[in-house]
Amino acid sequence: MLMSKKVVIIGSGFSSLSASCYLAKQGFDVSVYEKNESVGGRASQRKIKGFTFDLGPSWYWMPDIFDKFFADFGKKTSDYYQLDKLDPAYKIFFTDDIITIGDCMDKICIEFERLEKGSAKQLRKFITKAQNNYDIAINKVVLKPGNSPFELVSKDTITNIDQFFKSISGEVRKKFKNPKLVSTLEFPVLFLGAKPSNTPSFYSFMNFADFGLGTWHPKGGMYEVIKAMHTLAEELGVSFNLNTSVDKINVEDNKATGISLGKTTIQADIVLSGADYFHTETLLDKSFRQYSDTFWEQKTFAPSSLLFYIGFNSKLKNIEHHNLFFDADFEQHTFDIYDAPKWPKNPLFYANFPSVTDKSMAPEGCETGFFLVPIAPALEDTPELRKQYFDLIMQRFESRTDNLVKDSILFSESFCVNDFIEKYNSYKGNAYGMANTLMQTAFLRPKLKSKKVKNLYFTGQLTVPGPGVPPSLISGKLASELIVKSLTQNK
Ligand SMILES: Cc1cc2nc3c(=O)[nH]c(=O)nc-3n(C[C@H](O)[C@H](O)[C@H](O)COP(=O)(O)OP(=O)(O)OC[C@H]3O[C@@H](n4cnc5c(N)ncnc54)[C@H](O)[C@@H]3O)c2cc1C
């Protein structure tokens, strides 16, 4: 009987919450242990003086994945939160121009044609192929647990095999000449954590997610999704223990028997961790770890980030809900992240103002601002460096948007490498896990099931399918399916 089996889950990020719901639905007795004061992990939220800040994710992409998650429990997203499609989806600032991405292909094609004659036709072809890849990726590839290369062998993947060995960067450049359009089409794969020249062109499905499915906003912010999943989990009987750091995973006869919280021991039949994979393995005695320090050192990690959460005492002009500042050298910045890690001289950055479309995010007449500079993990992080980049970003923001912001800043808080390590036990302070490169895809990623300890499982952005909120939802589902499968097989 699964009902009598006890599962402890480490962490309460998207992947853990997802797994907790699936396992509770199967009848397991599920308890979540989270080191921080609230659930959500990297997707936590803070409210400061009436301003609401999502601390991590802000782009709600692939709404179909969220719909499928809630449908698995007989629910709809609208049972928990209101979802609005953004128009424009986002704006990109270049040195001498601005590209606005509308909420449908017709609007986007007009914008492409303005920059490059004939590009609209190319774009429609490109997105049709991207849609086909999306169907294969989302309905077939990402639903596999990553146990073996044979999972990927199907008529669809074999027909498209060439797309795994060409880069998205090369494909985009073959079809589009205008460098601004090239950057626009390379942007979505940045969510996968690697540079476009190192990401297979099959991942153009992210372009379909962007232009084909659109950018959405849950009213009240991304944390509404965490709240919804937390509520659902509690409705299904999951219990939550906050401010509770797990210190050890206990193993007897090569079998996980539970966890230790200081001197307290919690017995369990199954241990599932949604904390960063590297950190989880440090909770085991060395002989039970599957991956060495050298293994992790050699992996391509998604970037870390320098983040600023700012309350503005007035409305800002010329901005949208999502804004990308590509008024700097894209290649140089990615080189500084991946090839020769260092603080970038002149970084690209992202600015999010959810109060532009959602009044509930800021006090009347004010603006909530979130600024993100992607940087290499493990960089030196000091107050002086944060201040230097704050000044640089504000100055660039002012000149591109024609706002005088410095006098309207009520408060500003920062978050960087040291905080990622301290708050989430993040490996080297990575912001969003391990990149999806060709050599770090599917069965080549760290496994959902421990090869050394029976009844120990992993979920989250460092395992399959990879970084991002939608993949984390899927990861929780995959881990729960493996747990159910192994128990029903061993009956
Ligand atoms: C700044 C930023 C922006 C992002 N933007 C987007 C976006 O716009 N769209 C998108 O789709 N994705 C985005 N992402 C990625 C997305 O947020 C993540 O992929 C996803 O939230 C990861 O979920 P997870 O469950 O794998 O891990 P986490 O959210 O990291 O959850 C792990 C949890 O484990 C807890 N934990 C760690 N160690 C222990 C321990 N010893 N004991 C108990 N608990 C422990 C941590 O506190 C944490 O709560 C962004 C991420 C960041 C950081």
Ligand as a Chemical Component Dictionary entry (heavy atoms), coordinates in Angstrom:
data_LIG
# 
_chem_comp.id                   LIG 
_chem_comp.type                 NON-POLYMER 
_chem_comp.pdbx_formal_charge   0 
_chem_comp.three_letter_code    LIG 
# 
loop_
_chem_comp_atom.comp_id 
_chem_comp_atom.atom_id 
_chem_comp_atom.alt_atom_id 
_chem_comp_atom.type_symbol 
_chem_comp_atom.charge 
_chem_comp_atom.model_Cartn_x 
_chem_comp_atom.model_Cartn_y 
_chem_comp_atom.model_Cartn_z 
_chem_comp_atom.pdbx_ordinal 
LIG C1  C1  C 0 16.749 35.606 -10.654 1  
LIG C2  C2  C 0 16.060 34.457 -11.343 2  
LIG C3  C3  C 0 15.243 34.691 -12.412 3  
LIG C4  C4  C 0 14.585 33.634 -13.043 4  
LIG N1  N1  N 0 13.712 33.898 -14.050 5  
LIG C5  C5  C 0 12.947 32.920 -14.561 6  
LIG C6  C6  C 0 11.845 33.223 -15.402 7  
LIG O1  O1  O 0 11.576 34.393 -15.656 8  
LIG N2  N2  N 0 11.089 32.186 -15.886 9  
LIG C7  C7  C 0 11.377 30.874 -15.570 10 
LIG O2  O2  O 0 10.664 29.964 -16.029 11 
LIG N3  N3  N 0 12.395 30.572 -14.732 12 
LIG C8  C8  C 0 13.165 31.555 -14.199 13 
LIG N4  N4  N 0 14.141 31.270 -13.290 14 
LIG C9  C9  C 0 14.443 29.864 -12.988 15 
LIG C10 C10 C 0 13.435 29.264 -11.997 16 
LIG O3  O3  O 0 13.158 30.164 -10.974 17 
LIG C11 C11 C 0 14.019 27.997 -11.408 18 
LIG O4  O4  O 0 14.407 27.117 -12.468 19 
LIG C12 C12 C 0 13.085 27.234 -10.486 20 
LIG O5  O5  O 0 12.417 28.102 -9.609  21 
LIG C13 C13 C 0 13.907 26.187 -9.730  22 
LIG O6  O6  O 0 13.106 25.437 -8.868  23 
LIG P1  P1  P 0 13.737 24.224 -8.062  24 
LIG O7  O7  O 0 12.628 23.550 -7.368  25 
LIG O8  O8  O 0 14.585 23.394 -8.953  26 
LIG O9  O9  O 0 14.798 24.854 -7.027  27 
LIG P2  P2  P 0 14.721 25.973 -5.887  28 
LIG O10 O10 O 0 13.683 26.976 -6.179  29 
LIG O11 O11 O 0 16.097 26.467 -5.692  30 
LIG O12 O12 O 0 14.272 25.159 -4.600  31 
LIG C14 C14 C 0 15.193 24.488 -3.771  32 
LIG C15 C15 C 0 14.755 24.680 -2.343  33 
LIG O13 O13 O 0 15.540 23.861 -1.473  34 
LIG C16 C16 C 0 15.787 24.576 -0.277  35 
LIG N5  N5  N 0 16.937 23.969 0.400   36 
LIG C17 C17 C 0 18.231 23.974 0.002   37 
LIG N6  N6  N 0 18.985 23.272 0.880   38 
LIG C18 C18 C 0 18.156 22.831 1.842   39 
LIG C19 C19 C 0 18.335 22.058 3.024   40 
LIG N7  N7  N 0 19.543 21.580 3.379   41 
LIG N8  N8  N 0 17.269 21.813 3.812   42 
LIG C20 C20 C 0 16.024 22.265 3.483   43 
LIG N9  N9  N 0 15.791 23.003 2.369   44 
LIG C21 C21 C 0 16.846 23.271 1.565   45 
LIG C22 C22 C 0 16.024 25.979 -0.766  46 
LIG O14 O14 O 0 15.881 26.920 0.273   47 
LIG C23 C23 C 0 14.933 26.117 -1.836  48 
LIG O15 O15 O 0 13.742 26.558 -1.272  49 
LIG C24 C24 C 0 14.808 32.308 -12.618 50 
LIG C25 C25 C 0 15.652 32.062 -11.525 51 
LIG C26 C26 C 0 16.259 33.122 -10.890 52 
LIG C27 C27 C 0 17.119 32.857 -9.687  53 
# 
loop_
_chem_comp_bond.comp_id 
_chem_comp_bond.atom_id_1 
_chem_comp_bond.atom_id_2 
_chem_comp_bond.value_order 
_chem_comp_bond.pdbx_ordinal 
LIG C1  C2  SING 1  
LIG C2  C3  SING 2  
LIG C2  C26 DOUB 3  
LIG C3  C4  DOUB 4  
LIG C4  N1  SING 5  
LIG C4  C24 SING 6  
LIG N1  C5  DOUB 7  
LIG C5  C6  SING 8  
LIG C5  C8  SING 9  
LIG C6  O1  DOUB 10 
LIG C6  N2  SING 11 
LIG N2  C7  SING 12 
LIG C7  O2  DOUB 13 
LIG C7  N3  SING 14 
LIG N3  C8  DOUB 15 
LIG C8  N4  SING 16 
LIG N4  C9  SING 17 
LIG N4  C24 SING 18 
LIG C9  C10 SING 19 
LIG C10 O3  SING 20 
LIG C10 C11 SING 21 
LIG C11 O4  SING 22 
LIG C11 C12 SING 23 
LIG C12 O5  SING 24 
LIG C12 C13 SING 25 
LIG C13 O6  SING 26 
LIG O6  P1  SING 27 
LIG P1  O7  DOUB 28 
LIG P1  O8  SING 29 
LIG P1  O9  SING 30 
LIG O9  P2  SING 31 
LIG P2  O10 DOUB 32 
LIG P2  O11 SING 33 
LIG P2  O12 SING 34 
LIG O12 C14 SING 35 
LIG C14 C15 SING 36 
LIG C15 O13 SING 37 
LIG C15 C23 SING 38 
LIG O13 C16 SING 39 
LIG C16 N5  SING 40 
LIG C16 C22 SING 41 
LIG N5  C17 SING 42 
LIG N5  C21 SING 43 
LIG C17 N6  DOUB 44 
LIG N6  C18 SING 45 
LIG C18 C19 SING 46 
LIG C18 C21 DOUB 47 
LIG C19 N7  SING 48 
LIG C19 N8  DOUB 49 
LIG N8  C20 SING 50 
LIG C20 N9  DOUB 51 
LIG N9  C21 SING 52 
LIG C22 O14 SING 53 
LIG C22 C23 SING 54 
LIG C23 O15 SING 55 
LIG C24 C25 DOUB 56 
LIG C25 C26 SING 57 
LIG C26 C27 SING 58 
# 
